[in-house]
């Protein structure tokens, strides 16, 4: 970096106590967007981080959306300078799992590890990005840096688009960087350039007013659970995962050899993947094929059946009602609107009595795989962690990313800092100082790289 490695290393050493203090305060605010009773904590979180920005000399405001607010702010250094917006979310998952070894919202630090719900998803990375930005501003890097912190990401960003329509509070930048993703392996940086979309659906079938005695009615009575199971078989091959709905794969973009090569450079290992998720077997164990399936191919998943008897033993009834809960992960260039139409048409042909209802949707995202912004991220990550990143896709979804792409049509890059072992959405979540310090270096370097690229 132009400002010198020793200088930023000294800054990071000096800022560590401040980082730990702020992260501790943020973790101890239980900003659970999924729980309506936590509305006051969500508000407290927004006001707290707006004050943190103000205390660092930045402009900040809490922006109302009709739901939970967003926080928007940052530093403006000059109208001729490029503007980058850093996106993070500060709401968290619930923490009710019995496996927690400590109170989830009681921050604890030990040996460079920071324990508590939200430490890695996404408060620790957000704070690292902020302090990397503060360093760049203090060093006079000619760039405008803005922050956009959401408080509804964990519930699908239902009001985020409203914030983007407030152009005065949330102005359009020249580019965006998102820090809400996970590496594949420690020591092997990974930068996503694509996210799968999502379509959820409920398929319901009522064949009777109530459950009936199977000895008296079985054989004549329709069984809605059996019919829904038959419908699943018509939709997807359970052994291979191949979706059988006509037209489902029509818009899927085939991976290039360069993309597959980059996937394989991520450090992904099949056995580690199986251990991490407790799998006893997979549909395939070929490394490239596993990566293709979890990052670049669509899916049809069955999440649950509802109906009939759910208690111990066997109650010999024919249920009068059944419900099937499913979702489909989607990839570029699929759209949830088209896939829902295909699903509904297919179900109507298979079993016209089944009602198909949509349960939320997110568009897939495909960003940049090459070009000046990609090269800038590569150099920045190498400055922060000593290695160039592999460019990968992620199997999950971040609704806000697609909304920013639609609203602004600017380059959107990713610079995530979390590791698999940190426990995204899991009990005993933590973050670590090594990733935080490397993240500050990487972000500071990235801002210098963006200043060289200039305004679009």
N, C-alpha and C positions, 0 to 999 in steps of 0.2 A: 504493500500500500504506500501511496505517496507520502502519507504522514508518518510512516515508519512503524515497524512492528513493536519496537520498544515502547513507543508512546502509547499505543492502544493497549498493550499488555499492562502498562502502569495504570492506565485508566480502569481497566477491568479489575485489577487487584484492589484499587481504591474504592470502586463502586460496589464490590461484593456485599458488604454489610447492608448497604441501601437496598440492593436487590433482594436479599433475604428478608429484610424487614417488610418491604412492600409485598412480596409474595406471601409472607405469613399473614398479613392483614387481608389480602385478597382471598386466600384459601379459607379463612375463617368467616367469610361472608357466604352463607349457603345459597348461592344464586341459582336455585333449581327452577328452571323455567317450566318444567313439566308439572310442578306442584303449585296450584293457584294460591295456596296459603303462604307461599314464599314471595308474594308480590312485593312486600315491603323490603325484603332482602335484595330483590332485583333492582329496585329503585336505589337502595343504599349502595349497591355495587356501581351503578352508573354515576352517581354523585361522587363516590370515592375516587374513581379513576379520572373523572373530569377534573377533580381537584389536584390529582397527581400531575396531570398535564400542565395545569396552570402553575403549580409550584415549580415546574421545570422551565417556565418561561414560554410555554406554548399557549396558543389560543385553544379553548375547549368549550363545548356546549353539549347538553343533553337534548337530544332531538326526539320529539314525540312522534309516534307512528300510528296511534290507534290501538296498539297492543303494548308490548314492552318497548322501552326506548332503545335508541342506539346512542353511542357517544361518538362525536365527530370533532376533530381538532388537529392541531399540529403547528408547524413552523412555516412561515412564508418568508423566503429570502430574496425574491425578486421575480417580477413578471416575466422576464426573459428566461428564467430557469425552468427546467422540467419539473413536473409535479408527479410524485408517486404516492399512491394510497396503500397503506398496509392494513389488511383485513385480519382480524382475529375475532373469536367469540369469547365472552366472559360468563355465559351461563354454563351450567354443569348438569351432569346426569344425577339422578337420585343416588343415594348411598345407603341402601337398606339391606345389603347382603350380609349374612351372618359371618362370612369369612373375614370381615374387617378385624384387624388386630389392634386397632386404636379407634378413637372417635374420629370419623372421617373429616369433620370440619374443625379439628384441633390440629393446627399446623405443628409439625415436628421435623427438626433438621438433625441429621447425624452423619458425619463423615462425608459431607458433600451431597447428601441425598435429602430431598425435600418431600415429605410425606403429607398427603391430604387430598381430598377430592378436588379436582380441577388443577392440580399442580402441573400436570402435563397436558391436560385437555381443558382449557387452552391458555391458562393464566401464566404459567411459566414461560412458554414461548412468546406470548404477547409482551411480557415485561422485558425479555431479552431483546426483542425487536425495538422496543421503546428506548432502551438504554443504548443500543447500537446507533439509533437515530440521533439521540442526544449528543453522542460523541461526534458524529458527522457534522452536526450543526455547530458545535463548539469549535471544530476545526475549520469552519468556513467553507465547507463543500457547497458549491453553487447548485442547490436543489431545494425544492419545496417538498416537505414531508408531511403527509397527512395520515391520520389514523381513523379507522372506521371499526368500532368495536360493537359487535352485535350481542344481544341478550336473549335471542330466540332460536339460535341455531339448532339446539338439541330438540326442538319441537318442529323443525322443518321450515323455519324462517317465514312464518305466515304474514308478517307485516314489514319485512325488510324492504320490499319494493316501494312501499310508501315513503320510507326514508330516502331512497334514491330519487324520488320525484321532487324532493325538497332541494332544489338546485342551489339555493343560497346557503343552506346549512351543510349540504353534502355535494360540493362541486365536482365536476368531471375532471379526473386526472389524466396524465399522459400514459400512465401504466399502473398496474396493480400488482402487489405481491401478497400472497396468502401464506400464513404460517399456521397451518392446522392439519398437518399430515405427519406420517410416521415413516421412518426409515425401515428397511427390511432387516438389517443387521447392524449391530453396533460396530463402529469403525468403517462402515461402508455407506457413505452419504447417498441418499436417493431423493430425486426431485420428480414429483409427478407432473405430467403434462395432460392427463386425462382422468376423468371421473365417470363412473357409471351412473346412469339415471335410475329412476325407481318408479314402478307403478304397483300400487297395492289394490287388492280387490276382495270383496266378499261375495261368495256364491251361495245362495240360500234356496232351499227347496222345502215346501210344506205339502205333505201328502195326506195329513189328517188333522183333526182338531186336537187330538191328544195321543199319548202313547197307548198302544193296544196290546193285549195278551197274545203272545206269539203262538201259543197252543190253540187258541180259538180263531186267530186271523192269519197266522203265518202261511205263506204260499199264495194267498189271494191279495194280501195287503202289500202295497208298494213300500219299500224300505228306502227312505231318503238318504241315509248314510251310505248304503250300498250303491245307490245311483250316483252319489257324489264321488265315491271311490272310483266307480267306472269312468266318470268324467275326468278325474285326474289322470287315469291311464290313457284316456284319449288325448289329453293335452301334452303329456310329457312321458318320455321313457325313463322310468325310475332308476334303471341300472346305468344308463349312459348320461342322463341329463338332457338328451336331445329333445327340444321342444317340437311338438308335432302339429302345432297350429299353422295352417297354411299361410304363407307370406311372412311368418315371424322373422326370418333371417334375411329378408329381401334387401334391407337397407344397411346391413352390417358392413362396415369398412374393413377389408382384409389388412392384417398387419404386414408391414414391410420387413425385409430381412434385417435392416438397420434397427428397427424397433425391437425385434426379437433379440438381437445381439445386445442391445442396451438393457433389456429386461434381465438377461442372464448375467450381466455385469453387476447386478444389484446386491449380490451376496445371498440370494434366496436359496434355501436348502429344504428339500422336501421333508426330510426327517425332522428338522427343527420346526417346520410348519405343523407337522402332525403332532409333535409333543406340545407345542404352544396351545393348540386347540383341543387336545385330548382325543384325537382321531385314532381309531384302531386300523382303519383302512381308508383308501381313497378310490375314486373312480379311475384314476390313472396315477402313476408315480413317475412319469417322464417329466423332467423339470420344466422344459419349455412348454409342454402341453398344460401342466398345472398353472403356469403363469398366464398362458393364453386364456384359460378358463376363468381364472379369478379376476383378471384385469381387462380382457378385451373381447369376451364373449357374453351374450345375454343369458339369462337364466329364467327358470320357472321353479319357484320354491313353494312347498306346502308348509304352512306354519301351524295349522291346527284344524281339528274337526270339533264342532259343537253339536250336541244333540244326543238323545238317548240317555242311557244310564251310565253314570260316571263313578258310582260308589264301589265298594269292595265286592268281590265275587261277581256272579253273573245274574242279572235280573232279566228274565225272559220276556222282553217286550219288543214290539215293533215300534220304533219312534215315529212320531208324526211330523217331526221337523229336523232338518239338518242344515248345518252351515259349514262352509269350507273357507278358510282364510289363506290367501295366496299372495305372492308378490312376484314381480319380474324385475330383475336388474337389467338395464338397457345400456347400449353402447352407441357411440356415434355411427351412423346418422339416424338411428331410430328415434321416434318420438313417442311419448306415452299416450298421446291422443290417438295416434294411428294404431298402436298396439292394443289399446283398450277396445277400439272398434273391431279389430280382428278377433280379439277374445270373445267379445259379446256375440259377434256373428257366428263364430265357431260353436259356442255353447248353445246358441239357439237351434243350430242344426242337430246337435247331439242330444239335447234335452230341453225342449222349448219351455218347460215349466220352471226351469232354474232361473232365478233372478240374479243378475250380475250388477253389483254396485261398486263404484270406484272408491277407493280409500286412500286418497293422496297420490301425488305424483311429483317427480323431479326430473328435469331434462338431463341427459348426459352432457358431458363437456369434453371437448378436445381442444387443447391449447397448442402452443408452439413447440415443435420438436427441434427446430434449428433457427438460425438467424442471430442478430446482434444481442437480443435480450437473453436468449438461451446461453450464448457465449459469456455474457455478463454474469449470469447465475453460476455458471461453471467456475469462472475465475473467483467469484466471491466465496463460494463454498470451499474451494481449495484454500483460499486465504484463511478461512475460519477453521477448517478441520484437516487440512493437509492433503486432501485427496479430492479429485474431481468427482462429481456425483454421477451416478447412473440415472438416466431419464426413464421413468417408468409410468405406468398408469396405476390408479387405485380402484379397488372394486367398490368402494363406498360412494356416497353422494354428499355434496355440499351445495345445498340449494342456493345460497347467496352468490356462489361463483357464477352460475348461469344467469342470475338476475343482473349482476354487474356487467357481464358480457353483453347482455341485451341492451342495458341502459346506456352503456358507454362505448362499446365497440373499441376497446383498447387492449393492448397485450396484457394478459393475466398470467403471471408466473407464480411458482410455489417455492417457498423456502421453509420447509418444516424442520422441526428440531426434536421431535419425540422418537423414542425407541420402542420396539415391541414389548420389552420387559417393563416399561413404565406403567402399563395397565390401563390403557384407554378403556373407559366404560367398565372397568373391572374393580373389584375390591382391592384395597391396599395400593391405590394409585400413588405414584411418586414422580418426581423429576430430578435431574442431577445437575451439579454445577458445571461439569465438563461440557454438557450440551448447551447450557446457558451461556457460558463464556465463549465457546465456539460460535454460538449463534450471534453474540454481540459482534465478534470479529467479522463474521460473514455478512451481517447486515450493514455494518459500517463500510465494508468493501463494496457491497452491492450499490450503495448510494453513490460512491465515487464512480463506479462503472456507469450508472445511469446518468450522472452529470456529464460524462464524456459522450454518451449517445445524444443528449440534448432533447429539446422539445420535438414532438412529432409534427 
